[in-house]
Amino acid sequence: MEYTIASKEQLRDLWTKTYNTEGKPDWSHILPYYADDLLFRDSVQEIRGKAEFAAMTERLARRSGTLKMAVVNTAQDGRVIFLEWIMTLSFKKYPDSSIYGSSRVTLGESGKIIEQRDYYDLWGDIFDNIPRFGPAYRKFMRRKFG
C-alpha cells in the first residue's frame, strides 16, 4: 500500500480518525504518511525524525486523561495544507481545557508529510480554564502586551 497524501480532505479524514471516541488518541494509522526525516515544531519543541515524533505522540497520550480534536477548517495551496482545530485535553486535577490552534503540513514530492508546524497558545488556553487564575493571566497579558 502506498501511504501518500493527495488532498486536504484525505488529511482531514486521517487526522480526525486519530482522536477516537474513548478519548485516547492513536496515531498508528497516520504515522506511515510521515516521512522518516520529518521536521515537527510547535510552541514547546522541535523534533526531527518520524521515530522521535512517534515517541512524542505516545508521551502526549500517556499524560492526558482524554485528548480530543475537532478539525474546523482546512485549506490547501499546492503541497501545503492548513488545518484549523480545537483540541480538548483533560489532566488529572484540572477541568478540560480547549486549545485553539492550527497546523501547517508540508508534503514532499513523494506525497509524504515532511514538515508539520503547529501553532497555538498553550498556556493562555489552559490558564483560561483555571478559576481565578485565567482572568488574572489575561489581565496581565493585556496590560503588558495589548
N, CA and C atoms as a LAMMPS dump frame, in Angstrom:
ITEM: TIMESTEP
0
ITEM: NUMBER OF ATOMS
438
ITEM: BOX BOUNDS ff ff ff
-5.0000000000000000e+02 5.0000000000000000e+02
-5.0000000000000000e+02 5.0000000000000000e+02
-5.0000000000000000e+02 5.0000000000000000e+02
ITEM: ATOMS id mol type element x y z
1 1 1 N 0.847 -1.183 0
2 1 2 C 0 0 0
3 1 3 C 0.893 1.246 0
4 2 1 N 0.543 2.217 -0.826
5 2 2 C 1.284 3.478 -0.908
6 2 3 C 0.663 4.482 0.061
7 3 1 N 1.445 4.977 1.002
8 3 2 C 0.977 5.928 2.004
9 3 3 C 1.349 7.34 1.574
10 4 1 N 0.471 7.966 0.82
11 4 2 C 0.701 9.333 0.369
12 4 3 C -0.563 10.157 0.583
13 5 1 N -0.373 11.444 0.798
14 5 2 C -1.488 12.371 0.967
15 5 3 C -1.744 13.038 -0.381
16 6 1 N -2.985 12.977 -0.845
17 6 2 C -3.323 13.552 -2.144
18 6 3 C -4.156 14.823 -2.029
19 7 1 N -4.788 15.059 -0.845
20 7 2 C -5.679 16.213 -0.737
21 7 3 C -5.878 16.606 0.722
22 8 1 N -6.389 17.814 0.923
23 8 2 C -6.712 18.278 2.267
24 8 3 C -7.827 17.431 2.878
25 9 1 N -8.735 16.944 2.052
26 9 2 C -9.82 16.095 2.557
27 9 3 C -9.284 14.774 3.094
28 10 1 N -8.334 14.19 2.387
29 10 2 C -7.736 12.937 2.854
30 10 3 C -7.008 13.161 4.174
31 11 1 N -6.243 14.253 4.262
32 11 2 C -5.522 14.534 5.504
33 11 3 C -6.497 14.788 6.648
34 12 1 N -7.557 15.538 6.38
35 12 2 C -8.56 15.797 7.424
36 12 3 C -9.168 14.482 7.924
37 13 1 N -9.509 13.576 7.012
38 13 2 C -10.072 12.284 7.412
39 13 3 C -9.093 11.491 8.276
40 14 1 N -7.833 11.443 7.857
41 14 2 C -6.82 10.723 8.638
42 14 3 C -6.638 11.366 10.012
43 15 1 N -6.565 12.686 10.033
44 15 2 C -6.347 13.434 11.269
45 15 3 C -7.494 13.184 12.246
46 16 1 N -8.732 13.236 11.732
47 16 2 C -9.913 13.063 12.572
48 16 3 C -9.963 11.664 13.181
49 17 1 N -9.538 10.649 12.46
50 17 2 C -9.552 9.279 12.979
51 17 3 C -8.532 9.065 14.094
52 18 1 N -7.567 9.958 14.219
53 18 2 C -6.545 9.824 15.26
54 18 3 C -7.15 9.931 16.646
55 19 1 N -8.182 10.75 16.781
56 19 2 C -8.776 11.027 18.091
57 19 3 C -10.086 10.275 18.205
58 20 1 N -10.031 9.128 18.879
59 20 2 C -11.189 8.242 18.908
60 20 3 C -12.195 8.665 19.973
61 21 1 N -13.297 7.972 20.04
62 21 2 C -14.372 8.342 20.956
63 21 3 C -14.065 8.031 22.412
64 22 1 N -13.095 7.188 22.706
65 22 2 C -12.727 6.907 24.092
66 22 3 C -11.782 7.972 24.643
67 23 1 N -11.363 8.905 23.812
68 23 2 C -10.54 9.996 24.284
69 23 3 C -9.049 9.769 24.203
70 24 1 N -8.596 8.548 24.017
71 24 2 C -7.162 8.294 23.889
72 24 3 C -6.803 8.246 22.408
73 25 1 N -5.91 9.123 21.995
74 25 2 C -5.566 9.159 20.569
75 25 3 C -4.704 7.97 20.151
76 26 1 N -4.787 7.657 18.871
77 26 2 C -3.99 6.583 18.289
78 26 3 C -3.491 7.063 16.932
79 27 1 N -2.181 7.251 16.834
80 27 2 C -1.578 7.771 15.605
81 27 3 C -1.11 6.65 14.669
82 28 1 N -1.318 5.39 15.016
83 28 2 C -0.73 4.287 14.248
84 28 3 C -1.171 4.286 12.777
85 29 1 N -2.393 4.713 12.496
86 29 2 C -2.884 4.714 11.111
87 29 3 C -2.313 5.862 10.28
88 30 1 N -1.877 6.956 10.924
89 30 2 C -1.399 8.115 10.178
90 30 3 C 0.131 8.178 10.109
91 31 1 N 0.82 7.518 11.027
92 31 2 C 2.291 7.568 11.033
93 31 3 C 2.934 7.123 9.715
94 32 1 N 2.386 6.126 8.992
95 32 2 C 3.005 5.756 7.717
96 32 3 C 2.99 6.871 6.663
97 33 1 N 2.178 7.898 6.877
98 33 2 C 2.103 9.02 5.936
99 33 3 C 3.177 10.075 6.198
100 34 1 N 3.927 9.917 7.282
101 34 2 C 5.01 10.848 7.616
102 34 3 C 6.327 10.323 7.049
103 35 1 N 7.148 11.232 6.532
104 35 2 C 8.471 10.867 6.022
105 35 3 C 9.401 10.545 7.193
106 36 1 N 10.356 9.675 6.952
107 36 2 C 11.309 9.301 8.008
108 36 3 C 12.096 10.494 8.521
109 37 1 N 12.345 11.493 7.666
110 37 2 C 13.131 12.664 8.066
111 37 3 C 12.244 13.873 8.389
112 38 1 N 11.056 13.624 8.886
113 38 2 C 10.09 14.647 9.266
114 38 3 C 10.705 15.701 10.187
115 39 1 N 10.283 16.955 10.015
116 39 2 C 10.582 18.033 10.955
117 39 3 C 9.256 18.475 11.552
118 40 1 N 9.138 18.381 12.874
119 40 2 C 7.931 18.795 13.601
120 40 3 C 8.321 19.901 14.57
121 41 1 N 7.523 20.976 14.576
122 41 2 C 7.729 22.064 15.533
123 41 3 C 6.385 22.512 16.073
124 42 1 N 6.397 22.884 17.359
125 42 2 C 5.237 23.535 17.953
126 42 3 C 5.733 24.559 18.963
127 43 1 N 4.868 25.046 19.82
128 43 2 C 5.24 26.08 20.783
129 43 3 C 6.219 25.6 21.84
130 44 1 N 6.359 24.295 21.97
131 44 2 C 7.144 23.714 23.049
132 44 3 C 8.434 23.053 22.567
133 45 1 N 8.449 22.505 21.38
134 45 2 C 9.551 21.629 20.989
135 45 3 C 9.782 21.607 19.485
136 46 1 N 10.956 21.124 19.132
137 46 2 C 11.292 20.816 17.744
138 46 3 C 11.782 19.382 17.716
139 47 1 N 11.195 18.59 16.841
140 47 2 C 11.515 17.167 16.758
141 47 3 C 11.898 16.839 15.327
142 48 1 N 12.966 16.072 15.185
143 48 2 C 13.409 15.634 13.853
144 48 3 C 13.324 14.116 13.789
145 49 1 N 12.636 13.633 12.773
146 49 2 C 12.529 12.199 12.539
147 49 3 C 11.195 11.624 12.96
148 50 1 N 10.71 10.684 12.169
149 50 2 C 9.424 10.046 12.445
150 50 3 C 9.449 9.258 13.744
151 51 1 N 10.552 8.603 14.062
152 51 2 C 10.627 7.821 15.304
153 51 3 C 10.483 8.724 16.527
154 52 1 N 11.151 9.878 16.512
155 52 2 C 11.038 10.825 17.627
156 52 3 C 9.629 11.407 17.707
157 53 1 N 9.016 11.662 16.553
158 53 2 C 7.646 12.167 16.514
159 53 3 C 6.689 11.133 17.113
160 54 1 N 6.857 9.876 16.738
161 54 2 C 6.006 8.804 17.282
162 54 3 C 6.161 8.713 18.798
163 55 1 N 7.382 8.851 19.306
164 55 2 C 7.623 8.818 20.756
165 55 3 C 6.909 9.988 21.432
166 56 1 N 6.922 11.163 20.811
167 56 2 C 6.236 12.324 21.373
168 56 3 C 4.726 12.09 21.434
169 57 1 N 4.153 11.484 20.401
170 57 2 C 2.712 11.23 20.412
171 57 3 C 2.342 10.249 21.533
172 58 1 N 3.207 9.281 21.793
173 58 2 C 2.958 8.328 22.893
174 58 3 C 3.014 9.029 24.247
175 59 1 N 3.98 9.935 24.433
176 59 2 C 4.074 10.689 25.697
177 59 3 C 2.822 11.525 25.906
178 60 1 N 2.365 12.182 24.861
179 60 2 C 1.167 13.013 24.954
180 60 3 C -0.049 12.166 25.336
181 61 1 N -0.19 11.019 24.735
182 61 2 C -1.322 10.132 25.042
183 61 3 C -1.274 9.662 26.494
184 62 1 N -0.081 9.355 26.992
185 62 2 C 0.057 8.893 28.386
186 62 3 C -0.251 9.998 29.391
187 63 1 N 0.143 11.219 29.103
188 63 2 C -0.001 12.33 30.056
189 63 3 C -1.425 12.835 30.189
190 64 1 N -2.214 12.705 29.161
191 64 2 C -3.558 13.281 29.197
192 64 3 C -4.589 12.228 29.597
193 65 1 N -5.591 12.685 30.355
194 65 2 C -6.705 11.804 30.699
195 65 3 C -7.525 11.497 29.468
196 66 1 N -7.881 12.546 28.752
197 66 2 C -8.533 12.41 27.448
198 66 3 C -7.914 13.444 26.523
199 67 1 N -8.003 13.178 25.263
200 67 2 C -7.476 14.086 24.252
201 67 3 C -8.358 13.942 23.019
202 68 1 N -9.039 15.027 22.669
203 68 2 C -9.935 15.008 21.513
204 68 3 C -9.598 16.191 20.624
205 69 1 N -9.875 16.058 19.347
206 69 2 C -9.611 17.149 18.424
207 69 3 C -10.726 17.242 17.391
208 70 1 N -11.154 18.476 17.151
209 70 2 C -12.125 18.738 16.093
210 70 3 C -11.443 19.625 15.059
211 71 1 N -11.411 19.185 13.816
212 71 2 C -10.876 19.991 12.726
213 71 3 C -12.024 20.85 12.214
214 72 1 N -11.839 22.18 12.268
215 72 2 C -12.939 23.079 11.903
216 72 3 C -12.773 23.7 10.516
217 73 1 N -11.561 23.783 9.997
218 73 2 C -11.322 24.327 8.663
219 73 3 C -10.069 23.705 8.061
220 74 1 N -10.055 23.637 6.747
221 74 2 C -8.857 23.197 6.039
222 74 3 C -8.652 24.098 4.824
223 75 1 N -7.409 24.22 4.412
224 75 2 C -7.076 24.964 3.2
225 75 3 C -5.829 24.326 2.601
226 76 1 N -5.707 24.397 1.291
227 76 2 C -4.547 23.806 0.622
228 76 3 C -4.046 24.741 -0.455
229 77 1 N -2.718 24.887 -0.502
230 77 2 C -2.054 25.642 -1.554
231 77 3 C -0.9 24.775 -2.032
232 78 1 N -1.099 24.082 -3.12
233 78 2 C -0.072 23.177 -3.615
234 78 3 C 0.198 22.055 -2.619
235 79 1 N 1.45 21.961 -2.17
236 79 2 C 1.829 20.881 -1.248
237 79 3 C 1.728 21.295 0.22
238 80 1 N 1.127 22.453 0.5
239 80 2 C 0.954 22.93 1.874
240 80 3 C -0.526 22.861 2.241
241 81 1 N -0.81 22.194 3.362
242 81 2 C -2.178 22.046 3.855
243 81 3 C -2.241 22.657 5.254
244 82 1 N -3.265 23.492 5.461
245 82 2 C -3.505 24.067 6.78
246 82 3 C -4.744 23.426 7.378
247 83 1 N -4.652 23.097 8.658
248 83 2 C -5.785 22.567 9.408
249 83 3 C -5.999 23.485 10.61
250 84 1 N -7.205 23.997 10.777
251 84 2 C -7.557 24.747 11.978
252 84 3 C -8.304 23.787 12.886
253 85 1 N -7.956 23.775 14.175
254 85 2 C -8.511 22.763 15.061
255 85 3 C -8.771 23.294 16.468
256 86 1 N -9.578 22.525 17.196
257 86 2 C -9.804 22.731 18.623
258 86 3 C -9.448 21.411 19.292
259 87 1 N -8.444 21.448 20.165
260 87 2 C -8.026 20.248 20.889
261 87 3 C -8.502 20.388 22.332
262 88 1 N -9.151 19.353 22.843
263 88 2 C -9.619 19.346 24.219
264 88 3 C -8.839 18.287 24.984
265 89 1 N -8.181 18.748 26.051
266 89 2 C -7.36 17.86 26.89
267 89 3 C -7.911 17.863 28.301
268 90 1 N -7.738 16.772 28.983
269 90 2 C -8.008 16.768 30.421
270 90 3 C -6.791 16.171 31.111
271 91 1 N -6.484 16.773 32.241
272 91 2 C -5.397 16.293 33.071
273 91 3 C -5.978 15.879 34.417
274 92 1 N -5.2 15.203 35.225
275 92 2 C -5.697 14.584 36.451
276 92 3 C -6.465 15.526 37.373
277 93 1 N -5.914 16.684 37.71
278 93 2 C -6.523 17.537 38.725
279 93 3 C -7.273 18.739 38.171
280 94 1 N -7.301 18.902 36.879
281 94 2 C -7.861 20.115 36.298
282 94 3 C -9.025 19.797 35.376
283 95 1 N -9.907 20.771 35.161
284 95 2 C -11.018 20.544 34.225
285 95 3 C -10.487 20.482 32.79
286 96 1 N -11.354 20.051 31.885
287 96 2 C -10.987 20.022 30.464
288 96 3 C -10.529 21.399 30.012
289 97 1 N -9.517 21.408 29.167
290 97 2 C -9.005 22.644 28.586
291 97 3 C -9.077 22.535 27.077
292 98 1 N -9.617 23.565 26.449
293 98 2 C -9.655 23.608 24.994
294 98 3 C -8.524 24.499 24.502
295 99 1 N -7.784 23.993 23.541
296 99 2 C -6.685 24.726 22.938
297 99 3 C -7.053 24.935 21.472
298 100 1 N -7.005 26.188 21.047
299 100 2 C -7.368 26.555 19.678
300 100 3 C -6.084 26.747 18.892
301 101 1 N -5.975 26.063 17.767
302 101 2 C -4.738 26.166 17.014
303 101 3 C -4.898 25.781 15.565
304 102 1 N -3.742 25.704 14.918
305 102 2 C -3.707 25.282 13.523
306 102 3 C -2.392 24.564 13.255
307 103 1 N -2.386 23.787 12.215
308 103 2 C -1.193 23.065 11.789
309 103 3 C -0.952 23.346 10.319
310 104 1 N 0.296 23.625 9.995
311 104 2 C 0.724 23.751 8.598
312 104 3 C 1.479 22.48 8.274
313 105 1 N 0.971 21.723 7.341
314 105 2 C 1.558 20.442 6.953
315 105 3 C 2.109 20.588 5.54
316 106 1 N 3.384 20.262 5.378
317 106 2 C 4.028 20.345 4.07
318 106 3 C 4.284 18.941 3.553
319 107 1 N 3.856 18.695 2.332
320 107 2 C 4.058 17.394 1.69
321 107 3 C 5.3 17.446 0.818
322 108 1 N 6.07 16.374 0.856
323 108 2 C 7.204 16.245 -0.04
324 108 3 C 6.726 15.834 -1.422
325 109 1 N 7.651 15.771 -2.356
326 109 2 C 7.284 15.371 -3.718
327 109 3 C 6.691 13.969 -3.753
328 110 1 N 7.051 13.137 -2.782
329 110 2 C 6.528 11.768 -2.729
330 110 3 C 5.106 11.704 -2.186
331 111 1 N 4.592 12.832 -1.629
332 111 2 C 3.253 12.83 -1.047
333 111 3 C 3.249 12.528 0.438
334 112 1 N 4.422 12.317 1.03
335 112 2 C 4.506 12.095 2.478
336 112 3 C 4.687 13.433 3.189
337 113 1 N 4.294 13.472 4.464
338 113 2 C 4.432 14.681 5.27
339 113 3 C 5.901 14.836 5.651
340 114 1 N 6.513 15.947 5.204
341 114 2 C 7.925 16.187 5.512
342 114 3 C 8.1 17.234 6.612
343 115 1 N 7.05 18.036 6.826
344 115 2 C 7.126 19.053 7.874
345 115 3 C 5.739 19.306 8.429
346 116 1 N 5.683 19.486 9.751
347 116 2 C 4.443 19.872 10.41
348 116 3 C 4.786 20.939 11.433
349 117 1 N 4.116 22.073 11.33
350 117 2 C 4.31 23.173 12.277
351 117 3 C 2.976 23.464 12.913
352 118 1 N 2.871 23.265 14.232
353 118 2 C 1.642 23.524 14.969
354 118 3 C 1.733 24.894 15.639
355 119 1 N 0.647 25.654 15.565
356 119 2 C 0.576 26.984 16.158
357 119 3 C -0.566 27.02 17.159
358 120 1 N -0.28 27.435 18.403
359 120 2 C -1.308 27.551 19.434
360 120 3 C -0.748 28.31 20.63
361 121 1 N -1.652 28.789 21.483
362 121 2 C -1.295 29.474 22.721
363 121 3 C -1.54 28.492 23.861
364 122 1 N -0.59 27.632 24.107
365 122 2 C -0.755 26.565 25.094
366 122 3 C -1.125 27.103 26.468
367 123 1 N -0.333 27.994 27.007
368 123 2 C -0.554 28.432 28.386
369 123 3 C -1.808 29.274 28.515
370 124 1 N -2.043 30.185 27.587
371 124 2 C -3.241 31.011 27.679
372 124 3 C -4.508 30.186 27.659
373 125 1 N -4.587 29.228 26.753
374 125 2 C -5.796 28.409 26.651
375 125 3 C -5.974 27.506 27.871
376 126 1 N -4.903 26.982 28.425
377 126 2 C -5.013 26.152 29.631
378 126 3 C -5.355 27.018 30.834
379 127 1 N -4.667 28.159 31
380 127 2 C -4.92 29.039 32.14
381 127 3 C -6.349 29.565 32.152
382 128 1 N -6.944 29.746 30.979
383 128 2 C -8.327 30.225 30.915
384 128 3 C -9.28 29.307 31.667
385 129 1 N -8.928 28.058 31.837
386 129 2 C -9.814 27.082 32.482
387 129 3 C -9.53 26.888 33.965
388 130 1 N -8.624 27.655 34.529
389 130 2 C -8.325 27.564 35.96
390 130 3 C -8.999 28.739 36.654
391 131 1 N -9.947 28.455 37.549
392 131 2 C -10.681 29.541 38.212
393 131 3 C -9.728 30.564 38.85
394 132 1 N -10.083 31.821 38.748
395 132 2 C -9.359 32.995 39.264
396 132 3 C -8.025 33.225 38.56
397 133 1 N -7.316 32.184 38.195
398 133 2 C -6.016 32.369 37.557
399 133 3 C -6.166 32.834 36.111
400 134 1 N -7.114 32.263 35.386
401 134 2 C -7.314 32.621 33.982
402 134 3 C -7.561 34.101 33.77
403 135 1 N -8.539 34.696 34.486
404 135 2 C -8.764 36.136 34.314
405 135 3 C -7.543 36.985 34.71
406 136 1 N -6.828 36.584 35.744
407 136 2 C -5.63 37.326 36.154
408 136 3 C -4.551 37.245 35.078
409 137 1 N -4.39 36.085 34.471
410 137 2 C -3.4 35.916 33.403
411 137 3 C -3.746 36.787 32.205
412 138 1 N -5.017 36.795 31.797
413 138 2 C -5.439 37.596 30.646
414 138 3 C -5.274 39.094 30.936
415 139 1 N -5.569 39.514 32.168
416 139 2 C -5.384 40.914 32.543
417 139 3 C -3.908 41.294 32.44
418 140 1 N -3.039 40.424 32.94
419 140 2 C -1.598 40.648 32.851
420 140 3 C -1.158 40.759 31.387
421 141 1 N -1.613 39.86 30.536
422 141 2 C -1.23 39.866 29.13
423 141 3 C -1.701 41.148 28.424
424 142 1 N -2.924 41.579 28.71
425 142 2 C -3.427 42.816 28.106
426 142 3 C -2.61 44.02 28.563
427 143 1 N -2.264 44.051 29.841
428 143 2 C -1.507 45.17 30.386
429 143 3 C -0.1 45.23 29.803
430 144 1 N 0.549 44.08 29.651
431 144 2 C 1.93 44.042 29.19
432 144 3 C 2.08 44.021 27.671
433 145 1 N 1.142 43.397 26.987
434 145 2 C 1.322 43.172 25.541
435 145 3 C 0.183 43.715 24.675
436 146 1 N -0.927 44.147 25.281
437 146 2 C -2.066 44.527 24.471
438 146 3 C -2.375 45.943 24.559
